[in-house]
């Protein structure tokens, strides 16, 4: 069956304005580009625009296009300069095939972590691994694991999760949160080795038991199938990304934790004091294609695809030149300008916290780095 690439607009020249106020053309942009299989809106946009995340906004601003994301291999993009720079799409008639996505999940899933933010009490009350087959200290695929507190039936599949961060809020809890701060502290969930299942890791920043409990981050690390119900129940470990240990929690499986596609776009506004508060699988810093937790969530208007610039706060140093002293470090304190780090795109959002994938960067992303409107 033959279909038109963009409804009734096949064969017509669809013109999309590139507004000088928000969109800048790359100096090395092509005049025309033929869409190829494997392209994404982000990759195509990067060829023309210095701000690739503005591509979806450009399409959404054009009332002529009924479905702005239906662009197919073989379509030709043209750049013209009538009343300012404009991108035009020459749609063609195509056989039945998939349109190119903005950023497909298949391109990201190797980097994404299945993370959830849950009420801390719900995590502590969840069924948990109490032991492993043959009294092993760690469980691997194909082994039986023993779980207490499980309610279900044989054959049911479960997600195995491990608490990894606890989020706490400090200061004003109003919506703008200009005087507030959210802290992410690592936890250790091995009940066989620590006093409680949620004891703070030795790397914590000294906020244990203080501040408002904003929830606990858990990471999905495997799946298991119920073999026999009881107390404890017997489950077969089907797969895992790390070795399973005592204290790991059992949760229902989320069949669709991620959106199938992500359309990067700039946020309409940004909550004050938004920053990077935690890493996934890192201690000191992360780079492109790694996951970070952000101190803003759904209640702040965050949704999947929102793209932010990351900035490193300027260091506070002594102006020893102006002090005219032989001693170092005694001059008046001066705060250096903040420095651009890279871009982060949100891919999963919870009430108070969201997770983003670092898309690009000039330097490592550190805890405490600030979020700004994308630049």
N, C-alpha and C positions, 0 to 999 in steps of 0.2 A: 504494500500500500504506500502511495506517495502522500506525503503531507508537506505543508508549507512551514518553513522554519519559524516564522513568527506570524501565525494567524493569517489575516488577509493582507499582510504587508509584504508578502513575498514578491520580489521583483521591484519593490519600491525602495527608494533611498531613505533610510531612517537616519535622521541627523540628531546627534546628541551634543548639546552645548558643553564645552569645557570652560566653566566659569573661572575667570582669572582670579576672582577673590579667593577661591578655595583650592583650585587645581592648577598645578604647574606642569608644563610639558618638559620632558627630559631634553637635554641639549642634543642627544644623539638619537632622538626618536625617528622611526621610519615614517615615510609618507603613506605607505600602504602595508597591510599585513594580511596574509591569508591564514585563516584559522586552521590549525592542524589537530589531528587526533592526539590526545594527551595534554593539550593546552588547558589551562584554567583561567578564569577571569583575573585572578591575581597575577599570573605569569604574563598574560597579554597586557594587562594594565601597566605592569612594570616596564614594558617596552615603550609605552607612550608617556606615562605619568610618573612624576617623582613621588607621588603619594598613591600607591596602588590600592589602598583600602577605600579610596573615594570612588572607585569604579561602580560598585553597587548603588551608591547614592546618585550618581549621574544617571543611571538607567531608571531608578525609581522616580527621578524628577521629570522624566519624559512621559507625558500623559498619552502619547500616541502608541506606546508599546504596551500591549496587554500582558505579556509575560516577558519581563526584561531579561530573564536568564536563559531563554531559548536561543542560544547561539551554537551553530553547528560547524564541524569541520568543512572547509570549502567556502564559508562566508568570508567576505573581504572587507576589511576595515580601511577606510580612507580618511586622511587628515586634510582638512581644508581650512582656509582662513577668511571666511566670509563673516563679517561682523565679529571678528575675534576667532580664535582657534576652535575648531569643531571636529569631533570624531563622527564619521558616518559609517553605518553598516549597510552593505549591499547584500540583502538576504537572497538566498537561492533556494530552489526546490530540491529537497533531499529525499532519498529513500528513508524508510523507517530506521532511525538510529538515535543514539543518546546525544543530548545536547551537552556541551562542555559545562562543567561545574565551576563554582568559584574556587573552593578548596574542598576536594572530596575527602571523605573519611578515610578511604583506602590509602591516601597519601600521608595521613597523620597518625593512623592507629598504631604504628610501631613506636610512636613517641608518647602517645597518650597513656595516662595512668587512670585506672578505674578507681577514682577516689570519691568518697561520700562524706558529707558532714552531717553528723547525727547528734541528737541529744545525748549528752554524756551518760545520763542515767539509763537510757535505752540500750546503750552499748554495754554498760556494766551488767544489765539484766539479761542480755542475749545468751543463748546457748553457747558453750565454750568447749574447746578441746581439752580433755582432762588427761589423756594418755594416748600412746601409740602402740601399734602391734609389736610384740616381742620386747616390750619395755624400752623401745628405742627413744632416744632424746629428740630426734628429729624425724619427720615423716616425709617420704618421697612417693611419687606416683606409683600406684599399684598396691600400696599398703593400706591396711585398715587403720582408721582413727576412731577414737572413742569420745563421744560427746555427751555432756550432761545438759539437761534442761530442754531437750529437743522435743517438739510436738510436730508430728507429721505421719508419714506412712512409707513403707518400703517402696523403693523406686524413685522417690522424690529427690530432685537435685537441689543443691545448696551452694551458696557462695561462701568461701572462707575469707574472712577479713582480719586485718591486724591493725589495731589502733597505732597511729603514727604521730599525730599532733593533737594538742589540746589548744583551743583558741580562747583567749581571755580579753575582755575589754576593760579599759581604764579611762577615767575622766568622764566628760559629758556624753550622754547617750542620745542626744538629740539627732535629728536626721542629718544635719550638716556635719556633725561630729568634728567641728573645727578644733575643739580642745580635747578630743578623745584619741585613743590609740588602741589598736588591736595587736596582740602579741600571739605568735604561734610558738609553742614549746614542744620539743620532742618528748615522747613517752616511751616507756618500756613495758610491754604487755606480757612478759614471760612470768606467769605466776609461780613457777617453780624456782625462780631465782631472786625475786624482789618481794618486799613486804606486802605490797598491794599490786593488783594488776595494772594500776594507772600511775605508778610512781614516776616522778620526773626523771628524765635522763640526766646524767652528770653534765651534759652540754647545755642545760637550760640556763635562762638568763636571769634567774632569781625571782621569778614571778609565781612560784609554786604556792597554791592555795590562796592567792590574792587575785583581785579583779573579778569581773562578772564572767561566769562560765557561758561562753558563746557556742559551745558545741565541740565535738571531737571528730577529728578526721580519721577515717579508716580506709585502708587500701585493700582492694580485692586482690588476693594472692593465689587463689585457686578455687576449684569446684570439687564437690564430692556428692556421692549418691548414697542414699540410705539403704543399707542391707537389712538391718534388724532394728526394731524399736525396743527401747528399754531404758534403764538408768544405770549405766550409760548406754546410749545407742551406738550401733556399729555402722560406720560409713566407709565407703571405698573412695580413696583419694583418686580422682580422675585426672586432674592436671594441677600444676602449680608453677608459679614463677620463682618461688623460694622454698626452702624446706619449711614444713609445717611444724609448729611447736605448741607446747601447752600454753593455754591462755588465748590462742587465736579464737576469734568469735565466728559464729555461724549465722548467716543472714540469708533472706530470700534472694534468689537470682534476679538481677535486673537484665532483662533480655535486650533492652535498647538504652544503654546508658548515655549514648552520644547521638547528636543529630547526624543524619546521613550526609549533609553538606553544610559548609559554613560560608557565610557571605560577609566578609570583613566590612565594617563600616565604623565611622567615627561616632562616639557617643554625643548625645545632645548636651550633656553637662557632665561635670565631674565633681564628686564629693571631695571636700577639703580633706587633706591629710591622707589621701589614698596612697597606699604603698605596697611593696612586696613584703610579705610576712613569713613565708615559709617556702622550702624547696621540696622537691620529690627526688629521692635518691641522690642527694648532694648535701654537703656540710657547709662549705664556705661560699661558693659562687656557682652560677650556671651560665650556659651560653645558648645559642640557637638550637631549636628542637628539643629543649628541655622544659619541664613543667614548673610553674611557680604558683603559689597561693597568693591571692590579693585581698586586701582588707576591705573590699566592697562587694556587695552582692545584690540580690534581686530587690531588696528594699531600698537600695540606692539607685534603682533604675538600670541595673546592669543586665544585659542579655547576651546570648551567645553570638559571637562574631564581632563584638565591640573591640576596637583596636586602640591601644594607648601607646604613647611614647614613655619610655622609662628614662629617668634622670637620676644620676648619682649626686647626693647632696654635696655641696662644696665644703672642703675642710676648713676648720677654724684654726688659724695660725697667728703667730705673733709677728707684728711688723717691727722687726729688729732694726731695719734701716732708719725708720723715723724716730726710734727711741734714742738714737745717738749714744748707745751704751756699749761697753765692752762685753757685757753679759748677754747670753743668748736666751731667748724665750721670755724676756721681760717686757717686750714692747706691747703696745695696745693690740688687742685681738681684732683680727680681720677675717671675715668669712669669704672664702673664695666662691666664684660663681659655680652653680651646679653644672654638670656635664652630661650631655646626651649619651645614652647607653645603647638603646635599641627599641624595637617594637614588640609588644605582646598582644596576642589575640585571645580573648576569652572563649573557652570551648565548653565549660560547664559551670552552672551558676546555682548557688544555694542562697539562703536568706541573707546571711551576713558575710559570706565568703564566696569567692569565685576562683576558678582555676584558669590559667592562661598558658598558652604555648608561646615561648619566645621565638619570634619569626626571624629576626635578624639582629645584628648588634655589632658595635664597634669595640666593646669592652665587656668584661664579665658583669653579670647582674648580681648584686649583693643584697642581703637582707636590709630592709630599711630604705631601699631606693624608692624614689617618688614616682607617681604616675602623673602624666600631663596629657592634655588633649594632643592627639597625634600630630606630629610635625614631620 
